[in-house]
């Protein structure tokens, strides 16, 4: 079975490294040709090179299912929690508690308000399929976060999609140059959205990166003003051309879902939940093979995917000191099992 591809957008221009446009050629990986994200960067930057190589961001969403969002305007250093105006003594304890509870901390701030007085908001998100929640609270002091429950039992729930756009320039310049214009442009087209800048999400070379809560869908190389991304989620769907995967879902299942969505046209945010992932015997050479069973509307969808190491090594972030290789994902088969 061939790779999933999506036809290039009709307004695509010729390749221009200064605008980070990709070469418009399929790479044999699960994914699709991507439109250019906003902003200019030096051609040597990681996001420019990733687009020119045609790196697929599929199955690169992080493993976290539970997220702690902490509003902190002003500048962030490379470690946004420890190198910001947040109480440093509290920060160390906060990080330890988050590790103990298996939660990921994201520092957030409103676009264009880096020096504004903070509303001191914080939130807990659970992206676990079937129980997606996001609860917002306000703290009197940073130390309050050490005594408040992080289980979603406090705070006001929200049903408005929350968009966290990575703008963490101290971690990678690509995130700032690509992310900040996108964060300022959202929301677009009158679509309800709660938009924040956020600290490092991972996958710097796929900037501009966005996570949509409470579902945990992670997007990369988001172009223009993000209007298509917002429109998709307003309709209860994913924006497949830029989808990296769903946080907390195994990479093999992320790849299988991406392929099945493209093949079957199932774009709903609740479509194709994972039932099981089985490891298969794989050929030599570092490949890994998986059979992933997804719950489909007409019976189980069984997808076989293979993961391989990239043939070449490249700098995967602007700060990388040496080249690295990464895993690419390739669909081998898909079948819909008859209902029991």
N, C-alpha and C positions, 0 to 999 in steps of 0.2 A: 504494500500500500504506500502511495507516495506521500510526500510531506504536505501538510496543510498550508495552503497559500491563500492570500486575499488579493484581489486585483488592486493595482495601484490606484490612488485617488486621481480623478480626472484633472485636478489642478496641479499635479506634480510638475516641478520644474526640473531642469537638468541638474546633475549632481554638482554641488558646490560645497567644498569642504568648509568654507567659512560659515555656511548655514547648516552644517551637519546633515546634509541630505545623504541618504543611503544610495547604493548603486542600483536599486530597483531590480535586483536579481535574487531568486530563491537560493537558499544555501543548503537545502536538503534537511533542515532542521524543522521541528514543529514551530510554526510561527508564520509571520507575514511581513512583506515589505512595509516599512513604516514611513509616515510623513515626518518631516523634520520638526523637532521641538523648537520653541522660540529662542531667540538670542544668538549672538555670535561668540565664537571661541576660537582660540588658536588651533590650527589643524592638528597639532600634536596632542591635544587634550584627549582624555580617555573616551569621552562621549562621542567626540568626532570620529575617532578611530573605530569605535564599536559600530557606529552607523555605516561607515565606509566598508568595514569588513562584513557587515550584515549579521552581526552577533544576534542570536535569538535570546530574548529575555524570558522565554517560557520556562516555567517551573523554577523560578528564582525567588518566589515569595518567602519571607522569613518563617521560622517555625513557631513563633509566638502565637498563642491564642488569646491571652489575656494581656491587656495594655493599660498602663497608667499614664495619663496625659497630665502634664504639669505646666500651667501657663507661667512663662517667664520671659517678659520682653527684654529688650536690650541685647547686647552682643553675646554670642556664644563662642567659647573656644573649641578646640578640637573635641574635648569631652564636654558636651553641652551642660551636663548636670553639675560637674565639678568646676567648670570654668565659665561661670555666669554670675549674675547677681543673686542667685539662689544661695541661701545660707549654706556655706561649705561644710560646716560641722553636721548639719542635718543631712546634707547630700550623701555623705558616706554611709550613714545609717539607713537612709532611704534605699540606696543601691543594694545594701546587704539584705534588707527586707524583701526587695523585689526579687532578688536571686532565690531567696528561700521560698517565695510563693510562686516562682516560675512566671513572673510578669516582666514585660518589656516596658521600660520607661521612655517616653517621648516628651521632650521639651517642646512647647508650642508657644506661638505668639501670633497676634493678628498681623496680616500683611500691611506693611507701610507704617506700623505703629511700634517700631522697635524701641523707641525711647519714651513711649507713652506710659502713663501710670497703669499698672496692671490691675485687672479685675480679680486677680488671685484665684482664678478658676482652676479646677482640676477635675478629672473624670476617670472612671474605670470602664473599660470596654471588654466585653467577652464576645469573641468572634466564633465561638464553637458552633458549628452548623446545628440548627434547630433551637438554639437558645441565644441568639444574637441580642445583646443589650448594650446600652451606653447610658451611663448615669453621670450627671454633672453636679458638682458641689463647689462651694467657695470656702477658702481657708482664711482664718484671721492671721495666721503666721505660717511660715514654712514648717515649723515643728509640728503643727496640727496634723500633717500628713502621717506622722509616725504613730498617732494614736487613733486615727479614724479607720474604720473597717474598709477593706478593699474588695469586698465580695459583692458589691452592687446593692447592698442593703441600705445605703444612704444616697442622697442626691435625687435629682429630678431626671426621670427617663426622657429621652428624646426619640422621635421618629424621623426627624429631618436628617438626611445623609450628611455625615461629617467628612470633609475632605482635608487630609493632611498632606501638604505639598512640601517635599524636602527642599529646603533652601540653605542647608548647612554649609556655607562657603568655607568655614575654617576646616571642615573635613575634606571637602573637594570643591574646587572652583566651579566645576560643571554644575553642581547642585544649585549654587547661587545664581549663576548666569542663566541657566535654564529654568530653575524653579521660581525665582522671584517674579519675573514677568507673568508666569502662569498663575501664581497665587494672587497677584493683583487683578488679573483678568477675570477670575472667578468671583462670584457666580456670573454666569452668562445666560442671556436669553430669558431672564426672569424666572429661571428654575430655582426653587428653594434649595439652599445649600448653606452649610455652616463651614466656612473656609478658614484654615489656619496654616501658617508656616510651621514646619516641624524640623526637628533635628534628624540626624543620620538615619536613613531607612535601609541602607544597603543597596548594592548594585549601582554604584555611582556612575558607571559608564552608561547606564540606561536613563540618565537624567533627560527630561524632568520626570521625577518619580512621585507617585501619589498613592496613598492608601485611603480607601473608602470604608468608613466605619458606620454601623457596627458589624458589617459582614467580613471585613478584613481582606477585601479584594485589593491587590496591589497592581499598579499600572506603571509602565515605563515608556520613555520616549513620547510622552504626551505632547501633541503639537498644539500650536495656535493658542486659542483661548480656552481650550478644554470644553467647548460647548457640546461636542458629541459625547464626551464622557458623562457630563451632567445630564444630558437628554436621555442617555441609555439608562442611568440609574433612576431617573425620575419615572421611567417606564417599567421599573423593576427588572431591568436587564443589565448584563455586563457589556462593556465596550470591548469586544473581542480583539480588534486590531492592536490594542495596546496592553492587553492583559498579560501580566507576568505570572499570576497565579493567585491562590487564596492562602493567606497566612494560616499557619497551623496545620495545613494539609501536606502529606508526604509529597516530595518532589515527583515521584512516579505518578501519583494520583493527580497532581496538578497538570502534568503533561497529558495524561489520559483524558482528563476533563476538557482540556483545550482542544484536543483532536476530536473528541466526540461532539463537542459543541459546534465545531465547524462543519463536521460531516452531517449532523442531524438537525442543525439549526435550533438547538435548545439553548437559548441565551438567558433564560430566567435566572435570577440570583439564587434561587433555591433548586434549580435543576441539577440532576446528576450528582447527588451526594455519594460519597465513597462508601461501599459496602465492605470491601476487603482488598488487600494488596498482597500478592503472592510473588515470591522470588522464583524465577525460572533459571534453568541452566542456560548459560550464555556462552558465546564463542570466546576464544582466547583473545588477548590483546587489550584487556582492561575494560571491556564492555560489560554492562549489567543489563539484565532483561527482567521484565516484570509483567505479570498479568493482573490488571486492575479491573475490579468489578464495580460498576456504578449502577445506582438505582435509576432506571429510566421509566418513562410513562407507559411504555408498552412491554415492559420486561427488563431484566438486567442487561446492561450494556457492558460487554466484556472487551477490553482494549489491551492489546499487547504493545508495550513500548520498550525501546532499547535506549540505554544511555551510554555514550562513548566520550572518551576524553578528546578534546580538540587536538587536531594534528599539529598545530603550531602553538607556541607560547607567546603571549603579548602582555604588556602592562595593563592590568585590569582596573587600576585606579590611577589618578594623576600622581598620587603620592607613592605608588609602588616602587620599591627599590630594585626589583628584579621581575622579569616576565613570569607569567603563570599560565597554566592551562585550566580549562574549565570543562564541565560536562555539557554535552548537547543531547537533545532528546529527539527520538525518531519513532514514528508510529509504524508498527509492523502489521497489525490487523485490527479489525473491529467487527463485532457481531452482536446482534440483539437476540438474547435468549428468549425463547417462548415463555410466557408467564406460567408459573407452577399451577 
